[in-house]
Amino acid sequence: MQDTREERSTERFASGNALKLAEYQEGSVVSREILSKEKGTVTVFAFDKGQGLSEHTAPFDALVLILDGRAEISIGGKPTSLGKDDMILMPADVPHALSAVERFKMLLVMIRSR
């Protein structure tokens, strides 16, 4: 019997470590989308120190879980310092930005509700 794509994907991530899904690269932001569906995505990011994403908006909510390191995330102009195991919700249509205080990795879960 042949495995389906979804079964192979589930097996691969069940035994894996999220920290290994995106490796740090000097002077870069690295991302790896691990799930993409019509109603949302799950992506792991690795930011080198000093890297970030400039202020922008998204038309849907996004949940960030810090996997490693430290980040500053500004939502609606209010900065928040986050470290390993911290989570924050970035609401739809509210400007937000991310900055690597030190190297950090995050899991980003975006939920499309429209």
C-alpha positions as CSV (number, residue, x, y, z in Angstrom):
1,M,0.0,0.0,0.0
2,Q,1.3,3.4,-1.0
3,D,1.5,6.3,1.5
4,T,-0.5,9.4,0.6
5,R,1.3,12.8,0.6
6,E,-0.5,13.8,3.8
7,E,0.6,10.6,5.6
8,R,4.2,11.1,4.6
9,S,4.1,14.8,5.7
10,T,2.6,13.8,9.1
11,E,5.2,11.1,9.7
12,R,8.1,13.5,8.8
13,F,7.0,16.2,11.2
14,A,5.9,13.9,14.0
15,S,9.4,12.7,14.6
16,G,11.1,16.0,13.7
17,N,12.2,19.0,15.7
18,A,10.6,22.4,14.6
19,L,14.0,24.1,15.3
20,K,15.6,22.1,12.5
21,L,13.1,23.0,9.8
22,A,14.7,26.4,9.1
23,E,18.4,26.9,9.8
24,Y,20.1,30.3,10.5
25,Q,22.0,31.9,7.7
26,E,24.2,34.9,8.3
27,G,22.6,38.2,7.4
28,S,19.4,36.5,6.2
29,V,15.8,35.5,7.0
30,V,15.1,31.9,6.1
31,S,11.6,30.5,5.9
32,R,10.1,27.1,5.3
33,E,6.4,26.6,4.8
34,I,5.4,23.3,6.3
35,L,1.6,23.5,5.7
36,S,-0.4,25.4,3.1
37,K,-4.1,25.0,3.0
38,E,-6.9,27.2,1.6
39,K,-7.8,28.5,5.2
40,G,-4.2,28.9,6.5
41,T,-0.5,28.3,6.6
42,V,2.2,27.2,9.0
43,T,5.7,28.5,8.4
44,V,9.0,28.3,10.4
45,F,11.3,31.3,10.1
46,A,14.9,31.8,11.2
47,F,16.1,35.4,11.5
48,D,19.7,36.3,11.9
49,K,20.5,39.0,14.5
50,G,19.5,42.5,13.2
51,Q,17.2,41.1,10.5
52,G,13.5,41.6,10.5
53,L,10.3,42.4,8.6
54,S,9.3,46.0,8.1
55,E,5.9,47.2,9.1
56,H,3.1,45.7,7.1
57,T,-0.5,44.4,7.5
58,A,-2.1,41.1,6.7
59,P,-5.8,40.5,5.9
60,F,-6.0,37.6,8.5
61,D,-4.9,36.8,12.0
62,A,-1.4,35.4,12.7
63,L,-0.1,33.6,15.7
64,V,3.6,33.7,16.4
65,L,5.4,31.2,18.7
66,I,9.1,32.0,19.5
67,L,11.0,28.7,19.2
68,D,14.5,30.1,20.0
69,G,16.2,33.4,20.7
70,R,14.7,36.9,21.2
71,A,12.6,39.1,19.1
72,E,10.8,42.4,19.3
73,I,7.4,42.5,17.6
74,S,5.6,45.7,17.2
75,I,1.8,45.6,16.8
76,G,-0.1,48.8,16.2
77,G,3.0,50.7,17.1
78,K,3.4,49.0,20.5
79,P,6.7,47.0,20.8
80,T,6.8,43.7,22.8
81,S,9.9,41.7,23.6
82,L,9.5,38.0,23.2
83,G,11.7,35.0,24.0
84,K,11.6,31.2,23.7
85,D,8.1,29.7,24.3
86,D,6.4,33.2,24.2
87,M,3.4,33.6,21.9
88,I,1.6,36.7,20.5
89,L,-1.4,37.2,18.3
90,M,-1.1,39.7,15.4
91,P,-4.6,40.7,14.5
92,A,-5.8,41.1,11.0
93,D,-5.4,44.5,9.4
94,V,-3.2,45.9,12.3
95,P,0.3,47.1,11.2
96,H,3.1,44.9,12.7
97,A,6.8,44.5,12.3
98,L,9.4,42.0,13.6
99,S,13.1,42.6,14.6
100,A,15.7,40.1,15.7
101,V,17.2,41.4,19.0
102,E,19.3,38.2,18.7
103,R,19.0,35.3,16.3
104,F,15.5,33.8,16.7
105,K,13.3,31.2,15.2
106,M,9.5,31.4,15.1
107,L,6.5,29.4,14.1
108,L,3.9,31.5,12.3
109,V,0.4,30.2,12.0
110,M,-1.9,32.3,9.8
111,I,-5.6,31.7,9.8
112,R,-7.7,33.0,6.9
113,S,-11.2,33.7,8.1
114,R,-12.5,35.6,5.1
